[in-house]
C-alpha cells in the first residue's frame, strides 16, 4: 500500500471543506484593512503626521510640490530622530534606537502606512484628508 492511500483513508470529505473555508477566511482581514487604508479619493490631500509620546509635533502635506527637507527631533535626552521628506514620501532616515526598526521601514507614502520608533515613542502616520468634505457632517448635536 502506498503512502497516498494511507493518507487518503485518514482524510474525510468534511476535512477538505473545512480546510478550504479556513484558507478563504484567512484572506478576509486583508480585504477589510486594504479597503480602510486606501479610503481616500482623487481629491484627497495626503498628509504626514509626526507625533512623539502621543502628541502631534509636526504635520506636512505630501505632494509633488513638497520640497526635500530633513527635520531632527529629540524625543528625550540622548535620543534623536532624523526625518526626511521627499515629495510624496517620508521616512525615518536615522535614529539612535537599538533595533533601527523605523529606519528599516523605509519610505512610506500611502494613506494608512506608519513608521514607528518604539524606544523614542515617535510615530509617523500617512493620512488622507478630503478638504471638500463638509465639516457639518462630523458635528454631533445632542437632543
Backbone bond lengths (Angstrom), bond angles and torsions (degrees), N, CA, C in turn:
res aa  C-N    CA-C-N  psi(-1)  N-CA   C-N-CA  omega(-1)  CA-C   N-CA-C  phi
1 X - - - 1.442 - - 1.537 109.57 -
2 X 1.315 116.65 133.14 1.454 119.91 -178.30 1.534 109.98 -81.77
3 X 1.325 115.03 164.27 1.466 120.41 -179.91 1.519 111.27 -63.59
4 X 1.351 117.39 -35.45 1.449 120.72 -179.47 1.528 111.53 -60.62
5 X 1.300 117.20 -41.09 1.468 120.85 -179.74 1.524 110.68 -68.32
6 X 1.309 116.60 -34.15 1.477 119.86 177.78 1.522 109.83 -65.94
7 X 1.332 116.47 -45.93 1.473 120.26 179.59 1.525 111.51 -68.00
8 X 1.326 117.05 -33.43 1.463 120.91 179.75 1.525 110.52 -63.20
9 X 1.326 117.50 -34.60 1.464 121.15 178.04 1.531 111.13 -69.94
10 X 1.329 117.41 -29.83 1.462 121.21 -178.29 1.530 113.00 -77.96
11 X 1.328 118.37 -27.73 1.461 122.50 -176.41 1.521 109.47 -94.55
12 X 1.323 114.50 125.87 1.462 120.76 178.51 1.530 109.02 -99.31
13 X 1.348 117.97 158.58 1.472 120.25 -178.06 1.536 113.20 -58.19
14 X 1.315 118.49 -36.27 1.463 121.30 -179.98 1.532 110.94 -67.53
15 X 1.330 117.49 -29.77 1.466 121.02 176.57 1.534 110.85 -61.46
16 X 1.315 116.39 -41.42 1.468 121.37 179.83 1.526 109.88 -65.11
17 X 1.324 117.73 -41.77 1.463 121.54 178.99 1.523 110.09 -63.16
18 X 1.308 117.90 -43.58 1.463 121.84 179.64 1.528 110.72 -63.38
19 X 1.311 117.88 -42.21 1.466 121.66 179.79 1.525 110.64 -63.92
20 X 1.322 117.87 -42.46 1.468 121.35 179.37 1.523 110.30 -65.16
21 X 1.335 118.46 -43.13 1.467 121.42 178.16 1.532 111.55 -62.34
22 X 1.317 117.23 -40.00 1.461 120.42 178.29 1.530 111.58 -66.48
23 X 1.319 117.16 -39.92 1.461 120.20 177.43 1.524 111.82 -63.60
24 X 1.332 116.78 -45.34 1.461 120.42 178.54 1.533 110.05 -65.26
25 X 1.317 117.25 -42.35 1.466 121.55 -179.73 1.514 113.69 -65.67
26 X 1.317 117.15 -25.60 1.462 119.49 -179.78 1.523 112.48 -68.57
27 X 1.334 118.84 -17.91 1.464 121.79 179.04 1.526 112.77 -90.75
28 X 1.303 118.61 -8.12 1.466 121.43 -179.04 1.532 111.94 -59.04
29 X 1.344 121.01 -47.24 1.469 119.23 178.56 1.529 113.19 -59.69
30 X 1.313 117.73 -34.63 1.460 120.67 178.49 1.519 110.45 -59.17
31 X 1.330 117.43 -47.88 1.461 120.37 -178.11 1.526 111.56 -68.88
32 X 1.315 117.81 -36.10 1.469 120.79 179.40 1.524 109.83 -65.60
33 X 1.329 117.71 -51.11 1.455 120.59 -176.91 1.522 112.00 -71.50
34 X 1.313 118.26 -32.17 1.447 121.54 177.29 1.522 110.38 -63.18
35 X 1.299 117.14 -40.26 1.459 120.63 179.12 1.525 110.97 -68.94
36 X 1.331 118.45 -39.10 1.457 121.64 179.19 1.521 111.38 -66.05
37 X 1.320 117.80 -41.52 1.455 121.45 -175.64 1.518 113.07 -67.09
38 X 1.297 117.74 -33.06 1.456 120.11 -175.31 1.524 111.02 -115.10
39 X 1.333 115.75 47.74 1.453 120.47 -177.45 1.519 112.86 -83.71
40 X 1.335 118.80 -3.03 1.457 121.52 179.77 1.516 110.98 -73.92
41 X 1.344 115.75 153.60 1.451 119.71 177.71 1.530 109.38 -107.66
42 X 1.309 116.85 -170.51 1.460 121.29 -176.17 1.526 112.88 -64.77
43 X 1.335 117.71 -29.20 1.457 121.63 -177.50 1.522 112.81 -86.41
44 X 1.300 118.00 -2.31 1.458 121.20 -176.38 1.528 110.96 -72.43
45 X 1.320 114.18 147.39 1.453 121.41 174.53 1.524 107.43 -100.03
46 X 1.318 116.36 130.27 1.463 120.93 179.84 1.524 107.50 -92.84
47 X 1.335 115.58 125.86 1.460 120.51 179.58 1.526 109.82 -125.71
48 X 1.311 115.55 155.24 1.460 121.63 173.94 1.522 107.05 -112.76
49 X 1.323 115.73 131.94 1.456 121.67 179.37 1.526 107.96 -116.15
50 X 1.311 116.05 123.45 1.465 121.54 177.93 1.513 107.60 -107.37
51 X 1.326 115.84 124.44 1.463 119.87 178.78 1.521 109.52 -129.78
52 X 1.325 114.44 144.99 1.454 122.16 177.95 1.511 107.69 -123.31
53 X 1.318 115.35 124.90 1.470 121.91 -179.78 1.531 111.72 56.13
54 X 1.338 116.15 37.08 1.455 121.49 176.69 1.513 114.68 83.79
55 X 1.326 119.20 -3.32 1.464 122.24 -179.24 1.523 109.49 -109.34
56 X 1.327 115.54 129.55 1.458 120.60 -179.76 1.526 109.54 -69.00
57 X 1.344 116.21 126.43 1.462 120.56 -179.95 1.530 112.36 -110.51
58 X 1.327 118.03 -23.79 1.460 120.60 179.34 1.518 109.73 -158.09
59 X 1.324 113.97 144.24 1.459 121.34 177.64 1.518 106.93 -137.49
60 X 1.339 116.97 133.20 1.458 119.53 -179.52 1.521 110.27 -145.41
61 X 1.315 114.90 151.23 1.457 120.88 178.64 1.527 109.05 -81.74
62 X 1.324 115.60 139.82 1.464 121.76 175.59 1.527 107.73 -106.84
63 X 1.317 115.90 105.19 1.462 120.71 179.26 1.523 108.63 -146.48
64 X 1.320 116.02 175.33 1.464 120.58 179.82 1.523 111.56 -65.60
65 X 1.333 117.22 -23.83 1.461 121.54 -179.70 1.535 112.52 -83.48
66 X 1.328 118.03 -11.02 1.464 121.29 -179.00 1.521 109.34 -70.57
67 X 1.330 115.06 128.92 1.460 120.30 -179.03 1.523 110.98 -79.86
68 X 1.326 115.20 159.41 1.455 121.21 176.87 1.527 108.30 -72.34
69 X 1.337 116.57 120.77 1.461 121.78 -178.42 1.521 109.75 -138.04
70 X 1.329 114.75 157.43 1.460 121.43 173.28 1.519 108.48 -128.64
71 X 1.335 115.44 138.88 1.455 122.29 178.04 1.517 107.61 -126.04
72 X 1.320 116.89 143.99 1.453 121.27 175.49 1.518 108.58 -116.00
73 X 1.314 115.63 128.08 1.462 121.62 177.68 1.519 108.67 -116.23
74 X 1.327 115.57 144.48 1.455 122.27 178.36 1.529 108.05 -119.47
75 X 1.344 118.14 87.93 1.466 121.38 -175.51 1.531 113.39 -62.31
76 X 1.314 117.06 -33.56 1.470 121.73 179.58 1.527 107.06 -155.66
77 X 1.307 115.84 172.46 1.453 120.08 -179.55 1.529 110.01 -62.29
78 X 1.325 115.56 128.01 1.461 120.71 179.29 1.521 114.22 84.61
79 X 1.336 118.65 2.07 1.464 122.00 179.71 1.526 109.22 -116.72
80 X 1.331 115.79 143.68 1.462 119.55 174.98 1.522 109.84 -147.48
81 X 1.325 115.60 152.38 1.457 123.21 174.72 1.523 107.42 -136.68
82 X 1.318 116.61 127.98 1.462 121.62 174.81 1.524 107.19 -104.08
83 X 1.330 116.00 116.70 1.463 123.34 -177.93 1.519 107.78 -104.21
84 X 1.335 116.69 132.32 1.461 121.75 178.85 1.525 109.86 -117.17
85 X 1.330 115.11 132.37 1.460 122.39 176.35 1.522 107.15 -114.73
86 X 1.320 116.26 130.89 1.466 120.51 178.80 1.522 108.87 -136.97
87 X 1.309 116.20 89.05 1.464 121.12 178.96 1.516 112.23 67.15
88 X 1.333 116.13 -109.32 1.461 121.02 -174.89 1.516 113.41 -94.51
89 X 1.342 117.75 10.23 1.466 119.24 -177.62 1.525 110.53 -137.41
90 X 1.337 114.49 160.59 1.458 121.81 -177.33 1.525 108.27 -144.42
91 X 1.342 115.76 152.02 1.461 119.00 178.46 1.527 110.12 -155.11
92 X 1.325 114.71 162.20 1.459 122.14 170.31 1.527 104.67 -90.65
93 X 1.314 116.20 100.18 1.464 121.30 -173.01 1.525 111.94 -70.57
94 X 1.340 116.07 -41.57 1.460 119.54 -175.62 1.520 108.97 -156.52
95 X 1.319 115.69 142.85 1.466 121.66 171.29 1.518 108.58 -154.41
96 X 1.315 115.84 173.24 1.468 118.75 -179.01 1.524 111.59 -111.72
97 X 1.331 116.60 33.31 1.460 120.16 175.23 1.534 108.75 -79.49
98 X 1.336 117.56 155.64 1.472 119.59 -174.51 1.534 114.82 -66.86
99 X 1.327 118.87 -40.13 1.465 120.56 -173.46 1.525 114.50 -93.10
100 X 1.327 118.18 -17.98 1.469 122.74 178.63 1.534 112.71 59.99
101 X 1.328 117.47 32.56 1.470 120.63 -177.41 1.521 111.18 -66.10
102 X 1.330 118.10 -42.92 1.471 120.34 179.71 1.522 111.08 -64.98
103 X 1.310 117.48 -36.68 1.470 120.99 178.00 1.531 109.67 -66.84
104 X 1.327 116.87 -41.33 1.468 121.37 -179.91 1.524 112.34 -69.65
105 X 1.335 117.79 -21.08 1.465 120.82 177.39 1.519 110.42 -61.80
106 X 1.314 116.83 -37.35 1.464 121.02 177.50 1.509 112.62 80.40
107 X 1.318 115.35 -154.46 1.465 122.19 -175.81 1.531 110.36 -73.23
108 X 1.317 115.47 139.74 1.467 121.38 172.06 1.521 107.20 -127.25
109 X 1.336 116.40 145.22 1.461 119.50 -176.63 1.526 113.95 -149.58
110 X 1.313 118.48 -16.76 1.460 121.20 -175.69 1.523 110.52 -94.54
111 X 1.330 117.92 142.71 1.465 120.28 177.29 1.525 111.09 -56.32
112 X 1.324 114.77 133.05 1.458 121.03 -178.70 1.515 113.05 102.50
113 X 1.318 118.21 -17.25 1.461 120.63 179.35 1.525 110.22 -79.16
114 X 1.333 115.68 147.18 1.460 121.03 179.04 1.519 110.25 -136.88
115 X 1.312 114.75 155.14 1.456 122.80 172.15 1.521 105.64 -129.89
116 X 1.322 116.68 122.79 1.460 120.71 -171.60 1.523 110.42 -123.68
117 X 1.320 115.73 130.14 1.460 122.25 173.15 1.531 106.26 -112.85
118 X 1.322 116.63 94.54 1.465 121.24 -174.35 1.531 114.90 -62.22
119 X 1.333 119.35 -44.33 1.462 117.52 -178.80 1.529 113.29 -60.35
120 X 1.337 116.60 -30.14 1.466 120.75 -179.14 1.522 112.57 -98.02
121 X 1.333 117.18 -3.88 1.465 124.26 -178.42 1.531 111.39 56.81
122 X 1.340 115.88 39.32 1.453 122.44 179.86 1.520 109.51 -107.99
123 X 1.327 115.95 131.33 1.464 121.73 -179.69 1.523 108.83 -129.01
124 X 1.332 115.82 131.76 1.460 121.87 172.12 1.523 106.29 -112.04
125 X 1.332 116.15 121.05 1.464 121.54 179.85 1.520 109.35 -118.74
126 X 1.312 116.59 139.17 1.458 121.35 173.59 1.523 106.72 -103.97
127 X 1.331 115.42 125.57 1.475 121.12 -177.30 1.520 109.34 -128.12
128 X 1.325 115.60 156.65 1.458 122.16 174.07 1.525 107.77 -113.34
129 X 1.318 115.99 128.04 1.467 119.91 176.08 1.514 107.94 -121.59
130 X 1.306 116.12 145.76 1.455 121.82 -179.02 1.521 108.03 -105.79
131 X 1.336 118.94 107.75 1.460 120.64 -177.01 1.522 113.24 -68.80
132 X 1.333 117.79 -23.09 1.456 121.12 -178.88 1.523 112.57 -83.45
133 X 1.319 117.10 -9.44 1.456 120.64 -177.67 1.526 109.23 -66.29
134 X 1.301 115.77 133.19 1.453 121.03 -179.97 1.521 109.73 -67.98
135 X 1.308 117.22 123.36 1.462 119.80 -178.85 1.524 111.52 -70.55
136 X 1.347 117.51 -16.78 1.459 120.20 179.20 1.523 111.94 -68.70
137 X 1.323 117.64 -21.02 1.466 121.03 179.98 1.521 110.82 -65.70
138 X 1.330 117.37 -28.04 1.455 121.34 -175.61 1.519 113.32 -90.52
139 X 1.305 117.47 -4.36 1.459 120.59 -177.76 1.531 109.68 -81.69
140 X 1.332 115.78 129.47 1.454 120.94 176.12 1.514 107.57 -104.74
141 X 1.316 116.05 120.33 1.458 120.58 -178.78 1.514 107.96 -103.63
142 X 1.343 117.16 120.59 1.469 118.93 178.63 1.521 111.27 -70.14
143 X 1.329 116.06 151.71 1.465 121.60 -179.71 1.499 112.23 -81.31
